[in-house]
């Protein structure tokens, strides 16, 4: 009887640790999302700016550029792909609008993709671009900052 109660106690402790770990991981991601919603000095949050650039560039997207964006976000895990696609599309839209272009081109997509990618992911970004045979040499300087 004592061994059974010890086993049950260890089972409860194990699941308490697992649940605490999951709650910590979830809290970390919720906190990161909260930081993106906080307004900056200009009064708009990071998410507000992303939505602004997506909406501002929406008429500039062609079918080719949309397919190319889908290709660029393909290595992102499915659970995070929509968020990554929105973030990258916002940066691509910003690059296209600020360059004065009439439509989003593949060059805008490559530059925006590099600018939207965090520095810690540059190694996998470069290997993906090389694997897909996408020329990023005009933007190599962005990877060295």
N, C-alpha and C positions, 0 to 999 in steps of 0.2 A: 504494500500500500504506500509506503514511504517513497519507493522508487518511482511509482506512477505520479505522485504529487510533485516530485523533483523534476521529472520530465515535463510535466505540464507547466511548471514554473519557468523552465528554460524556454519552452515554446512561447509563452507569453512575453518573456524578456526579448526573445529574438524578434517577434512581430512588433513589439514596441520600438525597437531600434530601427527596423525596416520602415515603419510608418514615420518615425521622426526624421529619418533620412529623406524619404519622399517629400515630406512637408517642407524640409529645408531647401531641397532642390526647387520645388514649386515656388517657395517664398523668394528665392533668389531671382527667378525669372519674372515674378510679379513685380519685384522691386526695380528691376531693369526697365520694365515697361512703364512703371510709375515715373522713373527719371526722364523717359522720353516725352512724357506728357507735361512735365513742368515747363512753364514759360521761360524763355531766355530773356536777355535784356531788351530785345525788340518787341517783346510781348507775345511772340508766337513760339510754340513748342517745336521740337524736332518733327513730330508727327504732323503738325500744322503745315510746316514747310514741305514735307513730303507730299501731302495731299495737294498743296498749292502747285507744285511742279508737275505732278501727274495730271491734274486738271488743265493746267496751262498748256501742256504739250499733247494732250489727248488727240486733237485733230491732226497732229503732225505724224502720227504713227501710221506706217504702211503695213500691209500684210507681211512683207518680207522682214521688216524690223520686228514685228511681233513674234514671228517664228524664230528669228535669231535670238530674241530675248528668252524665249522658251528653251532654246538650246543652251544658252548661257547659264540658266538656273537649273539645268538638269542634274548637276552633281549634288545639289542641295537635297537633303533628306525630305521626303514627301511631307512630313509634318510641318516643316518650316518653309516650304517652297513658296507658298502664297505671300508670306511676310517678306521673304527675301526678294521675291519678284517685284513687290510694291516698292521696296527700298531702292532696288537697282533701277527700276523704271523711273523713279523720281529723280535720281541722279542723272540718268541718261536724258530725261526731259530737260533738266536744268542745263546740261551741257549743250543740248540742241538749241534751246531758246536763247541762251546767252551768246551762242555763236551766230545767231541771226538766220539760221537755216529755215527753209520752208517745210522740210520733212526730216524725220529721224533716219539717219543712215547707219550703215554697219560701223563706220568709224565712230560715230557718236555712241553707239552701243558698246564698243570695245573700251573707249575712254571712260564712259560712265560706269561700266562694269568694274574697271580697275579702281576708279575713284570711290566707288561704293563698298569695295571690299576692304575689310579691316587688315591692317598690316600683318597681323599674325597668320593670315590665310594666304599671303602672297605666294608662298611656295606651291601650294596646291592650285592656286589660280594660274600660275605660269605653266605648271605641268598640264593642266586642263587645256589651256590655250594652245600649247604645243601639240598635244594629243589630237586636238580638233583641227590642227593646221591653220589656226587663225593668226594672222600677222599682227603682232602688237609692238613691233619695233618703234613706230612713231611715238609710243607712249611708255617706252621703257624707262624714261626719266621719272615717271610717276612712281615707279616701283622702288626707286632709290632714295626717296625722301625720308 
